[in-house]
Amino acid sequence: MAATIGTNIELATDYLLESGTSMAAPHIAGIAALVKGAHPEWSPSAIRSAMMTTANPLDNTQKPIRKSEDNKPATSLDMGAGHVDPNRALDPGLIYDTTPQDYVNLLCSLNFTEEQFKTIARSSANHNCSNPSSDINYPSFIAFFSPEGNFTFLEQKFRRTVTNVGSAAAKYRVKVKAPRNSKVSVSPQTLVFRKKNQKLSYSLTIRYKDDAQQEVQSGSITWVEENRNHTVRSPIVISPEIETW
């Protein structure tokens, strides 16, 4: 994610601001610290979610961000979730929280050896691999297809759980921007929260028919609160598989 700095973050006057990932990283760390200070009970994944789902995918002129090398529209693989908005990240409305077991389930799905698993998990303890899954509760979606032949059909289903960290009661409706050549369905299309910190789940299904270009396609879903106090956006990416991945 590229970062923009709000007025509530002070930088030393002799600090040289540069562009690029190396300078975005400390900006993101500073914003994460700001959010943690306002919400000390939030987990790292909740803070990440708050920054991602409130980021702005448009440039300073409110037009889609474009890649500098060819001036084509940037996808989420180029820009992440967008420009971070520190003030909105403090009050995201909904968050996607991820538990340690979610990451264990992800590692279990990758067929690592026991030694590899414990090295990555940094733990020698026994782990529960009864529910391996590569679909963790992350605030974005990516579906890969194998670029074989001229056309590829793809259908992939995801499940996500969001936590209401806004008002005591809130109602959200989903707004879908499907990637090119695809249909995206969300069920349910409305989430009704009765209280703060309540969790609700939904499923998202991508159906995609590839064309001969086989390029990365980008879209999004946004949960919009009924009173429009909060909008919670998640990128969607459809990408050809790369052999080195």
C-alpha positions as CSV (number, residue, x, y, z in Angstrom):
1,M,0.0,0.0,0.0
2,A,1.2,3.5,-0.8
3,A,0.9,5.9,2.1
4,T,-0.3,9.5,2.4
5,I,0.2,11.2,5.7
6,G,-2.6,12.9,7.5
7,T,-2.3,16.1,9.5
8,N,-2.3,14.1,12.8
9,I,1.1,12.6,12.0
10,E,4.1,14.8,12.6
11,L,7.3,14.3,10.7
12,A,10.7,15.8,11.6
13,T,11.4,18.8,9.4
14,D,14.7,17.4,8.3
15,Y,13.2,14.1,7.3
16,L,13.7,13.5,3.6
17,L,10.5,12.2,2.0
18,E,11.0,9.9,-1.0
19,S,8.7,7.7,-3.0
20,G,8.8,3.9,-3.2
21,T,8.3,0.9,-1.0
22,S,11.3,1.7,1.3
23,M,9.7,5.0,2.3
24,A,6.1,3.6,2.4
25,A,7.1,1.0,5.0
26,P,7.9,3.4,7.8
27,H,4.9,5.5,7.0
28,I,2.7,2.4,7.3
29,A,4.4,1.5,10.5
30,G,3.7,4.9,11.9
31,I,0.0,4.8,10.9
32,A,-0.2,1.3,12.4
33,A,1.1,2.7,15.7
34,L,-1.4,5.5,15.5
35,V,-4.3,3.0,15.1
36,K,-2.9,0.8,17.9
37,G,-2.8,3.8,20.2
38,A,-6.4,4.5,19.5
39,H,-7.5,0.8,19.7
40,P,-5.0,-1.0,22.0
41,E,-7.2,-4.1,22.1
42,W,-7.0,-4.6,18.3
43,S,-4.8,-7.4,16.9
44,P,-2.2,-6.8,14.2
45,S,-4.5,-8.3,11.6
46,A,-7.4,-6.0,12.7
47,I,-5.1,-2.9,12.3
48,R,-4.0,-4.2,8.8
49,S,-7.6,-4.6,7.9
50,A,-8.5,-1.1,9.0
51,M,-5.7,0.4,6.9
52,M,-6.5,-1.7,3.8
53,T,-10.3,-1.4,3.7
54,T,-10.3,2.4,4.1
55,A,-7.5,3.1,1.6
56,N,-8.2,5.2,-1.5
57,P,-7.7,3.5,-4.9
58,L,-7.7,6.9,-6.7
59,D,-5.0,9.4,-7.2
60,N,-5.0,13.0,-6.1
61,T,-7.2,14.0,-9.0
62,Q,-9.7,11.2,-8.1
63,K,-8.9,9.2,-11.2
64,P,-7.7,5.6,-11.2
65,I,-4.0,5.2,-10.3
66,R,-1.9,4.3,-13.3
67,K,1.4,2.6,-13.6
68,S,4.3,4.9,-14.4
69,E,6.1,2.6,-16.8
70,D,3.3,2.2,-19.3
71,N,0.6,4.5,-18.1
72,K,-1.9,1.7,-17.9
73,P,-4.4,1.4,-15.1
74,A,-2.7,-0.1,-12.0
75,T,-4.2,-3.3,-10.5
76,S,-4.1,-4.2,-6.9
77,L,-0.9,-6.2,-7.6
78,D,0.7,-2.9,-8.4
79,M,-0.7,-0.6,-5.7
80,G,-2.1,-2.9,-3.0
81,A,-5.3,-1.6,-1.5
82,G,-4.4,2.0,-2.4
83,H,-3.3,5.2,-0.6
84,V,-3.7,4.8,3.2
85,D,-6.0,7.3,4.9
86,P,-4.9,7.5,8.5
87,N,-8.0,9.3,9.7
88,R,-10.4,6.8,8.2
89,A,-8.3,3.9,9.4
90,L,-9.1,5.0,13.0
91,D,-12.8,4.3,12.4
92,P,-13.1,1.6,9.7
93,G,-16.6,0.4,10.6
94,L,-15.8,-3.3,10.0
95,I,-12.6,-5.3,10.3
96,Y,-11.4,-8.6,9.1
97,D,-9.6,-10.3,12.0
98,T,-7.3,-13.3,11.6
99,T,-6.6,-15.8,14.4
100,P,-3.3,-17.7,14.8
101,Q,-5.2,-20.9,13.9
102,D,-6.1,-19.3,10.6
103,Y,-2.4,-19.1,9.7
104,V,-1.8,-22.6,11.0
105,N,-4.6,-23.8,8.6
106,L,-2.9,-22.0,5.8
107,L,0.5,-23.6,6.5
108,C,-1.2,-27.0,6.8
109,S,-2.7,-26.5,3.3
110,L,0.8,-26.0,1.8
111,N,2.1,-29.6,2.4
112,F,5.2,-28.5,4.3
113,T,7.3,-31.1,6.2
114,E,7.1,-31.0,9.9
115,E,10.5,-29.3,10.2
116,Q,9.5,-26.7,7.6
117,F,6.2,-26.0,9.3
118,K,7.8,-25.5,12.7
119,T,10.5,-23.2,11.2
120,I,8.0,-21.0,9.5
121,A,5.6,-21.0,12.5
122,R,8.6,-20.4,14.9
123,S,7.2,-23.0,17.3
124,S,8.1,-26.5,18.3
125,A,4.6,-27.1,19.7
126,N,2.2,-29.6,18.1
127,H,-0.2,-28.0,15.7
128,N,-3.8,-28.8,14.7
129,C,-4.1,-29.6,11.0
130,S,-7.6,-30.9,11.1
131,N,-8.9,-28.0,8.9
132,P,-6.3,-27.1,6.3
133,S,-7.3,-24.1,4.2
134,S,-5.6,-21.6,2.0
135,D,-8.5,-19.1,2.4
136,I,-7.7,-17.1,5.5
137,N,-9.8,-14.2,6.7
138,Y,-7.9,-11.6,4.7
139,P,-9.5,-8.3,3.5
140,S,-8.8,-9.0,-0.2
141,F,-9.4,-11.8,-2.7
142,I,-7.2,-13.3,-5.4
143,A,-8.0,-16.2,-7.8
144,F,-5.4,-17.8,-10.0
145,F,-6.0,-19.6,-13.3
146,S,-3.7,-21.7,-15.4
147,P,-2.9,-19.9,-18.7
148,E,-3.3,-22.9,-21.0
149,G,-5.0,-22.5,-24.3
150,N,-7.0,-19.5,-25.5
151,F,-9.8,-19.7,-22.9
152,T,-9.9,-20.7,-19.3
153,F,-13.0,-21.1,-17.1
154,L,-12.6,-20.5,-13.4
155,E,-15.0,-20.6,-10.4
156,Q,-13.7,-20.0,-6.9
157,K,-15.5,-19.5,-3.6
158,F,-14.3,-17.5,-0.6
159,R,-15.7,-17.1,2.9
160,R,-15.0,-14.1,5.1
161,T,-16.0,-12.9,8.6
162,V,-16.3,-9.2,9.5
163,T,-16.5,-7.7,13.0
164,N,-18.6,-4.6,13.6
165,V,-16.3,-2.0,15.4
166,G,-18.5,1.0,14.6
167,S,-21.9,1.8,16.0
168,A,-23.8,-0.5,18.4
169,A,-26.2,-1.4,15.5
170,A,-25.4,-1.1,11.8
171,K,-26.6,-2.2,8.4
172,Y,-24.3,-2.7,5.4
173,R,-25.1,-3.5,1.8
174,V,-22.6,-4.8,-0.7
175,K,-21.5,-3.0,-3.8
176,V,-19.7,-5.1,-6.4
177,K,-17.3,-4.0,-9.1
178,A,-16.5,-7.2,-10.9
179,P,-13.2,-7.7,-12.8
180,R,-13.4,-7.8,-16.6
181,N,-14.9,-11.1,-18.0
182,S,-16.1,-12.2,-14.6
183,K,-19.2,-12.4,-12.4
184,V,-19.0,-11.9,-8.7
185,S,-21.8,-12.9,-6.4
186,V,-21.9,-12.2,-2.6
187,S,-24.3,-13.9,-0.1
188,P,-25.8,-12.4,1.8
189,Q,-25.9,-9.0,0.2
190,T,-26.9,-7.3,3.4
191,L,-25.2,-7.5,6.8
192,V,-27.3,-6.4,9.8
193,F,-25.4,-6.0,13.1
194,R,-27.3,-5.8,16.3
195,K,-24.4,-4.8,18.6
196,K,-20.8,-3.7,18.6
197,N,-18.1,-6.4,18.2
198,Q,-20.7,-8.7,16.6
199,K,-19.3,-11.0,13.9
200,L,-21.1,-11.9,10.7
201,S,-19.9,-14.0,7.7
202,Y,-20.5,-13.9,4.0
203,S,-19.4,-15.9,1.0
204,L,-18.1,-14.5,-2.3
205,T,-17.9,-16.5,-5.6
206,I,-15.9,-15.5,-8.6
207,R,-16.9,-17.0,-12.0
208,Y,-14.4,-16.0,-14.7
209,K,-14.0,-16.7,-18.4
210,D,-10.5,-15.8,-19.6
211,D,-9.9,-14.2,-22.9
212,A,-6.9,-14.5,-25.2
213,Q,-5.0,-11.6,-23.5
214,Q,-4.8,-13.5,-20.2
215,E,-4.0,-10.4,-18.2
216,V,-4.4,-9.6,-14.6
217,Q,-7.9,-8.3,-13.9
218,S,-8.9,-6.2,-11.0
219,G,-12.2,-5.3,-9.2
220,S,-13.5,-4.8,-5.7
221,I,-16.4,-5.3,-3.3
222,T,-17.4,-2.5,-0.9
223,W,-19.6,-2.9,2.2
224,V,-21.5,0.5,2.4
225,E,-23.2,1.4,5.7
226,E,-26.8,2.4,5.3
227,N,-26.1,5.9,6.7
228,R,-22.9,6.0,4.6
229,N,-20.8,6.7,7.7
230,H,-18.5,3.8,6.7
231,T,-17.4,2.2,3.4
232,V,-15.3,-1.0,3.7
233,R,-13.5,-1.9,0.4
234,S,-11.7,-5.1,-0.5
235,P,-9.8,-5.6,-3.7
236,I,-10.4,-8.5,-6.0
237,V,-7.7,-9.8,-8.4
238,I,-7.9,-12.5,-11.0
239,S,-4.4,-13.5,-12.2
240,P,-2.7,-16.1,-14.4
241,E,-0.5,-18.5,-12.4
242,I,3.2,-17.9,-12.6
243,E,5.4,-21.0,-12.6
244,T,7.9,-19.6,-10.1
245,W,5.1,-19.0,-7.5
